[in-house]
Amino acid sequence: MASQEKKPAQAFTDIFDEDEAERSFLLSKPTCLIVFGKPGSGKKTLARKLAQRWNYIFIEASEVIQMNIQQETEYGRKCQELLCQGQSIPEELVTEMILQKTESPEVAHFGYVLTGFPSLSEECMTVPQQIEKIMNLKLKPDILINIKCPDCDLCQRISGQRQHPASGEIYQRSQWDPKVTEKRKKEKDQDEEEDEEEDEGQEEEEEGETAEGPHKKLESFHELVQRPEDFLENAEKRIGIYKNIILPPLE
């Protein structure tokens, strides 16, 4: 009788097969995100940081174009040819590259963070058609992030952007405007004086170092230019287009 009695389950026994659980996890759908937002709201920056932090594949128009050119794919050769001829890359070609990237093996494994799609341009597809493409993706988005920011703050931020012609880098007003940088430096110095007590000699050394800093930055920023799309009137127009065309179908 004693041998026929069921033995009680041992405490802390793992009833799951670890190999099977790992296999199931690897075959499961990865998490996919899309970041939306008005022009200048920082959606590209947020998407890039999320991709770096969680090992997602970052998908964005300029990033996809650059990757195809570097890898010398068929799309990349087409883009290179158009750019060498001084032409812009058609919206249809950019959309094809983005959709192809969402179906790549690395995206199927890691998932993606997509931003900049749907785009303000309706050259090849209307916004509802672009949204339909998103909803019919092979790997559908699990999380939609919508960045909200007041229009006046965005217009001020966009109109304060400057680009370095040689590198293409974009700088905010807080990085190139001497008035803003000097004000920030003074506030930082005041905070440091209140929070820390240091030797006079050490303070003099730091003052000498920081005195040269703004000079070097100003010398490297004197060639910055303002892009036409960053003019205040154009920034207001782009934000208005987003609110009237893209935001309603997204919501």
C-alpha positions in Angstrom: 0.0 0.0 0.0 2.8 2.4 0.9 4.4 1.8 -2.5 1.2 2.7 -4.3 0.8 6.0 -2.6 1.8 9.0 -4.6 5.0 10.7 -3.5 4.6 14.4 -2.8 6.3 16.8 -5.2 9.7 17.9 -4.0 10.0 21.6 -3.1 11.6 24.0 -5.5 11.5 21.5 -8.4 11.5 23.1 -11.8 8.6 21.5 -13.7 9.6 23.2 -17.0 12.2 22.0 -19.5 14.8 24.7 -19.7 15.8 23.7 -23.2 12.2 23.8 -24.4 11.6 27.1 -22.7 14.7 28.6 -24.4 13.7 27.2 -27.7 10.2 28.7 -27.3 11.6 32.1 -26.4 14.0 32.1 -29.4 11.1 31.2 -31.8 8.7 33.7 -30.3 7.9 37.1 -31.9 10.3 39.8 -30.8 9.0 43.1 -29.4 8.6 45.8 -32.0 8.1 49.5 -31.4 7.2 52.6 -33.4 7.9 56.1 -32.2 5.7 58.9 -33.5 5.9 62.6 -32.9 5.7 66.1 -34.5 8.8 67.3 -36.4 11.5 68.3 -34.0 10.1 66.3 -31.0 13.1 64.1 -30.7 11.6 60.8 -31.9 14.8 59.8 -33.8 16.9 60.4 -30.7 14.5 58.4 -28.5 14.2 55.6 -31.0 18.0 55.3 -31.3 18.5 55.2 -27.5 15.8 52.6 -27.1 17.5 50.5 -29.8 20.9 50.8 -28.1 19.5 50.1 -24.6 17.3 47.0 -25.5 19.2 45.7 -28.5 16.5 46.4 -31.0 17.3 47.2 -34.7 17.0 50.9 -35.3 15.0 51.6 -38.6 14.9 55.2 -39.9 15.0 56.5 -43.5 18.5 58.1 -43.4 19.9 55.2 -41.4 18.5 52.7 -43.9 19.8 54.7 -46.9 23.3 54.9 -45.4 23.4 51.2 -44.5 22.4 50.2 -48.0 25.1 52.5 -49.5 27.8 51.1 -47.2 26.8 47.5 -47.9 26.6 48.2 -51.6 23.3 46.5 -52.0 21.1 47.0 -55.2 19.2 49.7 -53.4 22.4 51.3 -52.2 23.8 51.4 -55.7 20.6 53.1 -57.0 20.8 55.7 -54.1 24.5 56.3 -54.8 23.8 56.9 -58.5 21.0 59.3 -57.8 23.0 61.2 -55.3 26.0 61.5 -57.6 23.7 63.0 -60.2 22.5 65.6 -57.7 19.0 64.1 -57.5 17.0 63.3 -54.4 16.1 59.7 -53.5 12.4 59.0 -54.4 10.1 58.3 -51.5 9.0 55.1 -53.1 12.6 53.7 -53.0 13.0 54.8 -49.4 9.7 53.1 -48.4 10.9 49.8 -50.1 14.1 49.9 -48.2 12.3 50.4 -44.9 9.9 47.6 -45.5 12.6 45.3 -46.6 14.6 46.0 -43.4 11.6 45.1 -41.2 11.6 41.7 -42.8 15.3 41.1 -42.4 16.6 38.1 -40.3 18.2 40.3 -37.7 14.9 42.1 -37.1 13.1 38.8 -36.9 15.5 37.9 -34.0 15.9 41.2 -32.2 12.8 43.2 -33.1 12.8 46.8 -34.4 12.3 50.4 -33.3 10.8 52.3 -36.3 10.5 56.0 -36.6 9.9 58.6 -39.4 7.2 56.4 -40.9 4.5 57.4 -41.9 6.3 60.4 -43.4 4.9 63.9 -44.2 5.6 63.2 -47.9 2.7 61.6 -49.8 4.7 61.3 -53.0 4.1 57.6 -53.5 1.6 56.7 -50.8 -1.0 58.6 -48.8 -0.7 58.7 -45.0 -3.7 56.2 -44.6 -1.9 53.9 -47.1 1.4 54.2 -45.1 -0.5 53.4 -41.8 -2.1 50.4 -43.5 1.4 49.2 -44.5 2.4 49.4 -40.8 -0.6 47.4 -39.6 0.1 44.7 -42.3 3.7 44.3 -41.5 4.9 40.7 -41.0 6.1 41.7 -37.6 3.4 44.0 -36.3 4.3 46.7 -33.8 3.5 45.8 -30.2 4.1 49.3 -28.7 3.3 52.7 -30.2 5.0 55.7 -28.5 3.6 59.2 -29.3 5.8 62.1 -28.1 3.8 65.1 -27.2 5.3 68.6 -27.1 3.8 72.2 -27.4 4.1 73.7 -30.9 5.8 76.9 -29.6 8.6 74.9 -28.0 9.1 72.8 -31.1 9.2 75.8 -33.4 11.8 77.4 -31.1 13.9 74.3 -31.1 13.7 73.7 -34.8 14.5 77.3 -35.7 17.5 77.2 -33.4 19.1 74.2 -35.2 22.2 74.7 -37.3 24.1 72.3 -39.6 27.8 71.8 -40.3 28.1 71.6 -44.1 31.1 69.4 -44.1 30.0 66.7 -41.7 26.2 67.1 -41.9 26.0 67.2 -38.0 23.0 69.1 -36.5 23.7 71.3 -33.5 21.1 72.8 -31.1 21.1 76.4 -30.1 22.5 75.4 -26.6 25.6 74.1 -28.4 26.5 76.9 -30.8 24.9 80.2 -29.4 27.6 82.0 -27.3 24.9 83.7 -25.2 23.3 80.4 -24.2 26.6 78.5 -23.7 28.0 81.3 -21.6 24.9 81.5 -19.5 24.9 77.7 -19.0 28.6 77.9 -18.0 28.0 80.6 -15.4 25.1 78.6 -13.9 27.2 75.5 -13.8 30.1 77.3 -12.2 27.7 78.8 -9.5 26.3 75.3 -8.8 29.8 73.9 -8.4 30.8 76.7 -6.1 27.8 76.1 -3.9 28.2 72.3 -3.8 31.9 71.8 -3.6 34.7 73.5 -1.6 38.0 73.3 -3.4 41.5 74.8 -3.1 42.2 78.2 -4.6 45.0 76.7 -6.7 42.8 74.0 -8.1 40.0 76.5 -8.8 42.5 78.7 -10.8 43.6 75.7 -12.9 40.0 74.9 -13.7 39.2 78.5 -14.6 42.2 78.5 -17.0 41.0 75.4 -18.7 37.4 76.5 -19.1 38.4 79.9 -20.4 39.8 78.2 -23.5 36.9 75.9 -24.0 34.3 78.4 -25.4 36.9 79.8 -27.8 37.6 76.4 -29.3 33.9 75.6 -29.7 33.1 79.0 -31.3 35.9 78.5 -33.8 34.5 75.2 -34.9 30.9 76.5 -35.1 31.4 79.6 -37.1 30.7 77.7 -40.4 27.3 76.5 -39.2 24.3 77.2 -41.5 20.6 77.2 -41.1 18.7 74.8 -43.4 15.6 76.1 -45.2 13.4 73.6 -43.5 14.5 75.0 -40.1 13.3 78.5 -40.9 10.5 79.5 -38.4 7.8 79.8 -41.0 8.7 76.4 -42.5 8.8 74.8 -39.1 5.3 76.0 -38.3 4.1 74.7 -41.7 5.6 71.3 -41.2 4.1 71.0 -37.7 0.7 72.1 -39.1 0.9 69.4 -41.9 1.7 66.7 -39.3 -1.3 67.8 -37.1 -3.7 67.9 -40.0 -2.6 64.9 -42.1 -0.8 62.4 -39.9 -2.1 62.8 -36.4 -5.9 62.2 -37.0 -5.5 58.8 -38.7 -2.8 57.8 -36.2 -5.1 58.5 -33.2 
